[in-house]
Amino acid sequence: MDHFESIVATLLEAEGRWVRRSFKVNVTKDEKRRIGKPSIPRPEIDLVALNFAENEVIAFEAKSFLDSPGVALASLVASHEIPEGRYKLFTCARYGEIVLGRLRLDLIEAGMADSDTRIRLGLAAGKVCRDQEADIRVFMASKSWEFWGPSDIRQKVSALALRGYENDPAIITAKILLR
């Protein structure tokens, strides 16, 4: 588990979500063939965030990209028949449909969801390319996907500093830096 994912998980939990990290989705051999990659390993979703009150699950990908150009809009709007690249769930409709459908079945089997549970994608980006945060937000909203850009994450981390003491590295760091 990467530390950025851990921080995003803490932020999701602070919003009242129950979070599973590095969730492996049990796609079948037939589903792998339909995806177009019969030998892929089980897909792994960085963070599965459940909101029981809303009966909603967000399958979050967490990309820090802090010492890189950041998440680029062009990478998210790309469309692929066969999954490729870092944003497979976002850029390959068949892959996303199959993986999220199987995620639903896995969660139902585990007693963590039901057939009415809404499942959607989310992306938490620690850095975005050349001031594209607003454009990425518009694109993600057009797909009904959740997007946390750097400004959202900054605001959510700042809110951690106002919470009561918890023995969590993200909360402690927020208190040290922001109080």
PyMOL commands that set and color helices and strands:
alter all, ss='L'
color gray80, all
select helices_A, chain A and resi 3-14+29-35+73-77+88-91+93-109+133-142+150-160+169-178
alter helices_A, ss='H'
color red, helices_A
select strands_A, chain A and resi 18-24+44-51+56-63+118-125+146-148
alter strands_A, ss='S'
color yellow, strands_A
deselect
rebuild
show_as cartoon
